[in-house]
Amino acid sequence: MCGRYSATKNPAALVQEFDAVDETGGKARDEDYNVAPTKNVVTVVQRHPRDAEGNVLDEEPAVRSLRVMRWGLVPFWAKDPSVGNRMINTRAETATEKPAFKRALAKRRCLVPADGWYEWRRAGKQKEPFFMTGEDLAFAGIWESWRDKKDADAEPLITFSIITTDAIGRLTDIHDRMPLLMTKDRWSTWLDPDRDDVGELLTPPADLVDKLELRPVSDRVNNVRNNGPELVERVEAGQADLDAPLFDLPK
């Protein structure tokens, strides 16, 4: 799974990296070394513009932009947004089949910029956090727009889920799952709003995985209230507090 990651690039840097326009409206968080589910974070989408009535202008070129979304997918048909707490990840193997995901996979895909992600290696009762990091990282994601039917005037809630797949290469030594990484040569195809089938992109790029650094880090990352560059600093393997809670998420 992917339950924590680090994202410290500001919108100005992401505009340059992803060749996008900034539509975050000043709502983007400062650098976050401990991104957890339910947080609002920056994502990248590519959409055709709409007219004043909200109709999609298919004849106009699609625009790539930065958007703030909440982590935890809430399908448009959900009765309650709390369902998003259980949909932080989407398995690539079943994304084309499950009703909660297949429509978003076909029509609403996004990229999730990251410096790297955290995973916990288990050996018996032990658990040790690692930070997987590399250059130009972006996770494949899907997003949805949800409206509260009880409040017609409420703003839509925009949420996303990170797609995961079986871990490959050295990552299997840490965990059996990993986020689906998107290399730069895949970004345009993944974001293309006119493309419905992206099945060939649901396999992680082995060459990128080989370049990742798998870094043991402090168990301070277990607590979402902890945040700062010290969370991604290397520590000696085996220094984790084995009694620390694996996940301490906001209530």
Residue, then its C-alpha position, 0 to 999 in steps of 0.5 A: m500500500c501507500g499510506r504516507y509520502s513526502a511532498t515538499k516542492n512548492p507550486a512554482a516548482l511544480v509548474q515548471e516540472f510538469d509544464a502546468v498552470d497553477e490552479t491551486g488558488g493559494k490553497a496548497r500546503d507548505e512543504d509536507y514531509n508526512v502526507a497522510p490520508t485526508k490531507n489536502v495536497v497538490t495533484v496534476v490534471q489535464r482537462h478540456p476547458r468548459d463554457a459558462e454553463g459548465n459544458v466541456l469544450d472538446e474542440e479546445p486543447a486540454v490544459r494541464s494544471l495543478r489542483v488541490m485535492r483531498w487524499g481518499l477517493v469519494p465516488f460520486w455516488a457515495k452517500d457519505p464522504s467518510v467512505g474516502n477514508r477506506m479508499i486511499n489506494t486503488r489496486a491496479e489489478t482490479a481498477t478496471e473492474k470495480p465500480a468505485f474506480k473504473r469510471a475514474l480510471a477511464k475519465r479522471r486520472c491525475l499525477v501525484p507529485a512526491d519526493g518519495w514514500y514511506e513503507w514499513r518492513r516487517a519481520g515478526k512483530q518488528k516494523e521499521p520505516f523506510f523512505m523510498t526516494g528518487e528524482d522526478l517522482a509522480f504517482a499515478g492517481i484517479w480522482e472524483s468530484w462528490r456533491d452533498k445532495k443534502d446541500a445544493d449550495a455546497e462546494p464539490l469535494i474533490t478527492f483522489s486515490i493513489i494506484t498501487t501495484d505489486a512491488i518489484g525489484r528491491l522494493t519486495d524486500i520492504h513491502d509487497r505493494m508499491p505506488l504505481l510510479m509514472t516516468k516523465d515519458r508516460w505523463s502525457t498519455w496518463l493525463d490525456p483526457d481523450r484516452d479511455d484505455v491506459g491498461e499498458l501503463l498499469t505496470p511499474p517501470a522497472d528502470l525507475v525502481d532500480k534507481l530508487e534509494l531505499r533509506p531507513v528512517s526514524d520511526r517519528v514518521n509513525n506519528v502524523r503530527n511529526n513533520g520536518p526534514e528530519l523525517v527523511e534523514r537516514v538512520e542506522a537500520g534497526q533503530a526503530d522503536l518497535d513499540a511505536p504505533l505503526f499509524d497514528l492518523p488525525k482523528 
